[in-house]
Amino acid sequence: DKKPPKPYGVYPAEPFKRSGVAKLVMLIGFLMALLNLGLAGWSLSKKGDLVFKQVFSASQYLKESYSKPFKIDGGSIIALRTYAPLNNSWLSLQMAFVDVKKNAVVAEVWNDIEYYKGYQGGEHWSEGSRSKTAYFRAPPAGEYKLIVKANGGRWPARSLGPRRENMVVRIYSGVVMTRYFVIGFFVILLIPLIVWFRGKSFEARRWAPVMDDDDDDDWD
């Protein structure tokens, strides 16, 4: 006896039936994606606690200077934000956290800021930013100082006098990173979307022969 041929493709009258496992995966995926979206919104309000703020003059940050001492009580992530009223200039900053008790460097941070503006073709333009934030793992709880050292330049250098901008440094502890929840939202959302697109693909293949027949009839 001959065996019937093995079926392949999708028959036009064949219904699509999504399995219970696929439905469960879609439900869990959508719920987890919504959870990450909610956590992303919650994290926007968690900018951290201000534990340090100091204004450094140009004469201070252009040479190696120490900050006043400050305390870090905990938290997993530190945000170090620098601001300077730059105007067609740039600053390259190198800062180090010094444990006051041990008199040892426990972390180093590099932050570059630049800002340029001008007027060309009847329009004003600007590029860069006067502030920048660096995120890093918080050192153990304790008392710290910052070592601040910067160098920079201006454009055009010969038309401007000596650098006079002050620089403001702020440190926040207990910061929650929004980007991780946003990335998690899109990654998790891919799972139910893939399952959903499989159903759409099935329907497209099921109706393809019918649509081809309709196209052929148009030429009769």
N, C-alpha and C positions, 0 to 999 in steps of 0.2 A: 504494500500500500504506500502510495506517495503521501508524504506529509504536506500539509498546506504551506504555502510560502510564508516566510516570516514577515510579519507586518512592519512597515516602516513609514515614516512621515506621519502626517495628521490627516485623518479623513474629515471631509467637510461636515458630516453629521456627528462627529465625535465630540461629546461634551467635555468641558474642562472641569476637573474636580481637584480642588486644592486639598492636600492632605491635612490632617489634624496637626501634625508636627509643624508643617509650613505655617499654618494659621497661628500656632503658638509662638513660633519664631518671630513672625511679624508683630504680634501683640507685644511680646517682651521687648523687641527692638524699638518699637515706637515709644513704649513707656520709658525705657532707659534713655532714649534720645531726649524726650521731654524732661526727664530728671536732670540731665546735663544742661539743658537749656535753662531750666530754673536755677540751677547752681551757678551758671554763668551770670544770670541777673543778680543773684544774691552776692556774688563776689565783687560786683561793681561798687557795692557799698562798703567793702572791706579794703580800704586803702591803707590800713595799718595805723599804728600809733606813732606820732612824731616823738622821737627820742633825742634828736639833735638838730640844731640849726645854728649856723654861724656864717657871718659875712667876712670874706677874705678880700683884702685890697689887692691891687695888682702887684704892689711891691712885696706882698706876702706870698701869693701863689706863684709868682715867677721865680721864686727861690724856695727851697724846701722849708716848710713851716709846719708846726704842730698846732693842732686844734685844742680847744678846751676839752677836758674829760667829759665823758657821757657814759650812761649805763644802758646795757642791753639785758632785759630780763627774760627773754625767751622768744619763741616764734621760730618757724622753720625757714622763712624767707625774709630777706632784708631788701629794701628799695633805697638806693642812693640817688638822689635827684640833684642835679647841678643846674644853675641858671646864671647867665651873664648877659647883660644888654649889648650884645655884639652888634656891630654895624660894619658889614663888608670885612669880616675878620673871622678867625678861627682860634680855638683853644684845644690843645691835646692835654688831657689831665691824667695824672697818675696818682692814685691815693692808696694808702695802706692802713689797715686796722692794726693798732698796736695794743696788746694786752698790757694794761698799766701795771698789774701785779707781777707779771712775768717779764715785762719789758721785752716782748717778742712780737714780731709781726705774725698775725694769724690769717690775714686775708689781704689780697691786693685787687684793686679795681682800676680799670682804664675806661675813661669816658671822653669822647671827642664831640665837641659842639662847634657848629659853624653857621653863619648867617650872612647872606649877601642880598642886596637889593639894588634896584636901579630903575632907570626910565629909558625905554627904547621903543621906537615906532609909535609914539603917542600913548603908550601903555606902561603902567608901573608893573614891575615884576619882583619877586622875592624867591629865595631858595634857601633851604636848610631850616634850622630852628635855633632859638636862643636857649633852649633847655633840653636836657636828656636824662633818662632814667636807666640805671643799671640794676639788675636783679641778681642776687646771689644767695647762697646758703648762709644762714645766720651763724655766727660764731657762738661758742658757749656763753651762757649768761655771765656777766662780769662788767668791769669798768674798762673803757677803751679811750684811746685818742686816735685822731687821724693825722697821718703825715700827708701833706698836700704839696704837689709839685706840678707845675704846668709850664708849657711853652706854647707859643702861638705866633700868628702873623696877621698882617693886614694887607688889603688890596685897594688901591695901589699903595705900596709901602711908603714911597717917597712923599706922598701928598698928605700923610697923616702924622701927627705927633706921637709922643710916647703913649703906651697903653695906660688907660686910666680906669677901665671898667672894673667894678667890684664883681665878685662871684659869690653866689649864695649856695651853700651846701645844706641839704636836708636829708635826714635819715629816718626811715620809717621801719618799724618792726611789725611782725605779724601780718605781713601782706599776703593776700590771696590772689593767685594768678588766674585771671579770667581766660586767658588764651587756651589753657589746658582743657577747660570745660567746653569751649567752643570747638576745639579740635575733636574732643570726644563725641560731641553732638553729631558732627558730620560723619565721623568714622562709624559710629554705631548706627546712624540712620542708613548707611549703605546696605546693611544686612536686610532689613525689611524691604528696601527698595529693589534689591536684587530678586527677592522672592516675588515681589509684585510684577516686576518686568518679565519674569518667566511666564506668568499668566498672560501678559499682553503679547509676548512672543508666540505663545501657543495659539491665541486667537488670530494673530496675523497669518500664521501658517495654515490655520483651518480655513480661513476665508480666501486665501490666495488663489486656489483653483477656480472658485466662483467668480472672483474679480477678473481673472484671466478670461473666463468664458464671456463675461459681459463686454470686455474690451474687444473680443473677436466678433461679437454680434454687431458692434458698432460699424464694422467694416462691410457687413453684408448688404 
